[in-house]
Structure formats: C-alpha cells, structure tokens
Amino acid sequence: MSYTSTSVLRASVAVAQVQEIVDLLGYKRARDGLKIPNRFGGYFWYDETDYRSWSGVEQDIYKTPKGPVKVTTRSTVARSYWDLTHQSKTLKLLRDLFGGHFQTDAGRNRYWRPDEPPPAANLFGMLFG
C-alpha cells in the first residue's frame, strides 16, 4: 500500500521548468536505468536529518508529444510525517506555479493530512543518546 498522486500541469509548461522546481525541492535524480515510454526522469527525496524520513518520496516526470507534463509521486504506507508533508508540499507547489490539477487517494485536488502532529525533535537521541 502506498500514497500516490498524479499532477497534470497546464499544457504550456515545459519539462525543464518542472525539473528546476524538483531540484529546488531537494529531489535527487534516480539513475535506475528504466526505459519507460514518455518518462523524462525519476527522482527521489529523503531527509536524513534526525531520522525524519522513513521511506522518502519517489517522483517521475512524464511528457507525451501532444499532452501536458504529468508528475507522479509515491510514498509507502511506512512513510514518516515528514515524508507525507513533503509529498503534499510538492503537489501544492507544482499546482501553484504551473496550474492544472492533481489526483491523490484522497480525491481531486485533495491533500493528505497527517494523522498525528509532528514527532518531537530528535526523539531518537533523547531515548538512546
């Protein structure tokens, strides 16, 4: 089980514009060697600070010759609070900058809401430090 989304951006948006924002959001290019039709790249975000990420966020950018840019994201059910909020932040920023819409498991243009507040800072260090 996972949290997945698909963003469909305004038709005038170029892949290079999306890649620039993806870089600014801290995603790193995944060199996975997959040859998927119309896929311009796979990316991965992971926050190593104080064990904040548990599974990270995967992202792919697609563009068909006549269609709009589409961006997919995915995090696992074992994701952390920070993984989920970064995934939602990505959706919000893409929509705010490039228009269009997104679809999540929660619905069209619906963000996920964490079930709990953010965990205490450096809980691991407090328990085991």
ABEGO torsion letter per residue (X at the ends): XBBBBBBBBBAABBAAAAAAAAAAAGBBBBBAGBBBBGBAEBBBBBBABGGABAAEBBBBBBBBAABBBBBBBBBBAABBAAAAAAAAAAAAAAAAAAEEBBBBAAEBGBBBBBABBBBBBGAAAAAAX
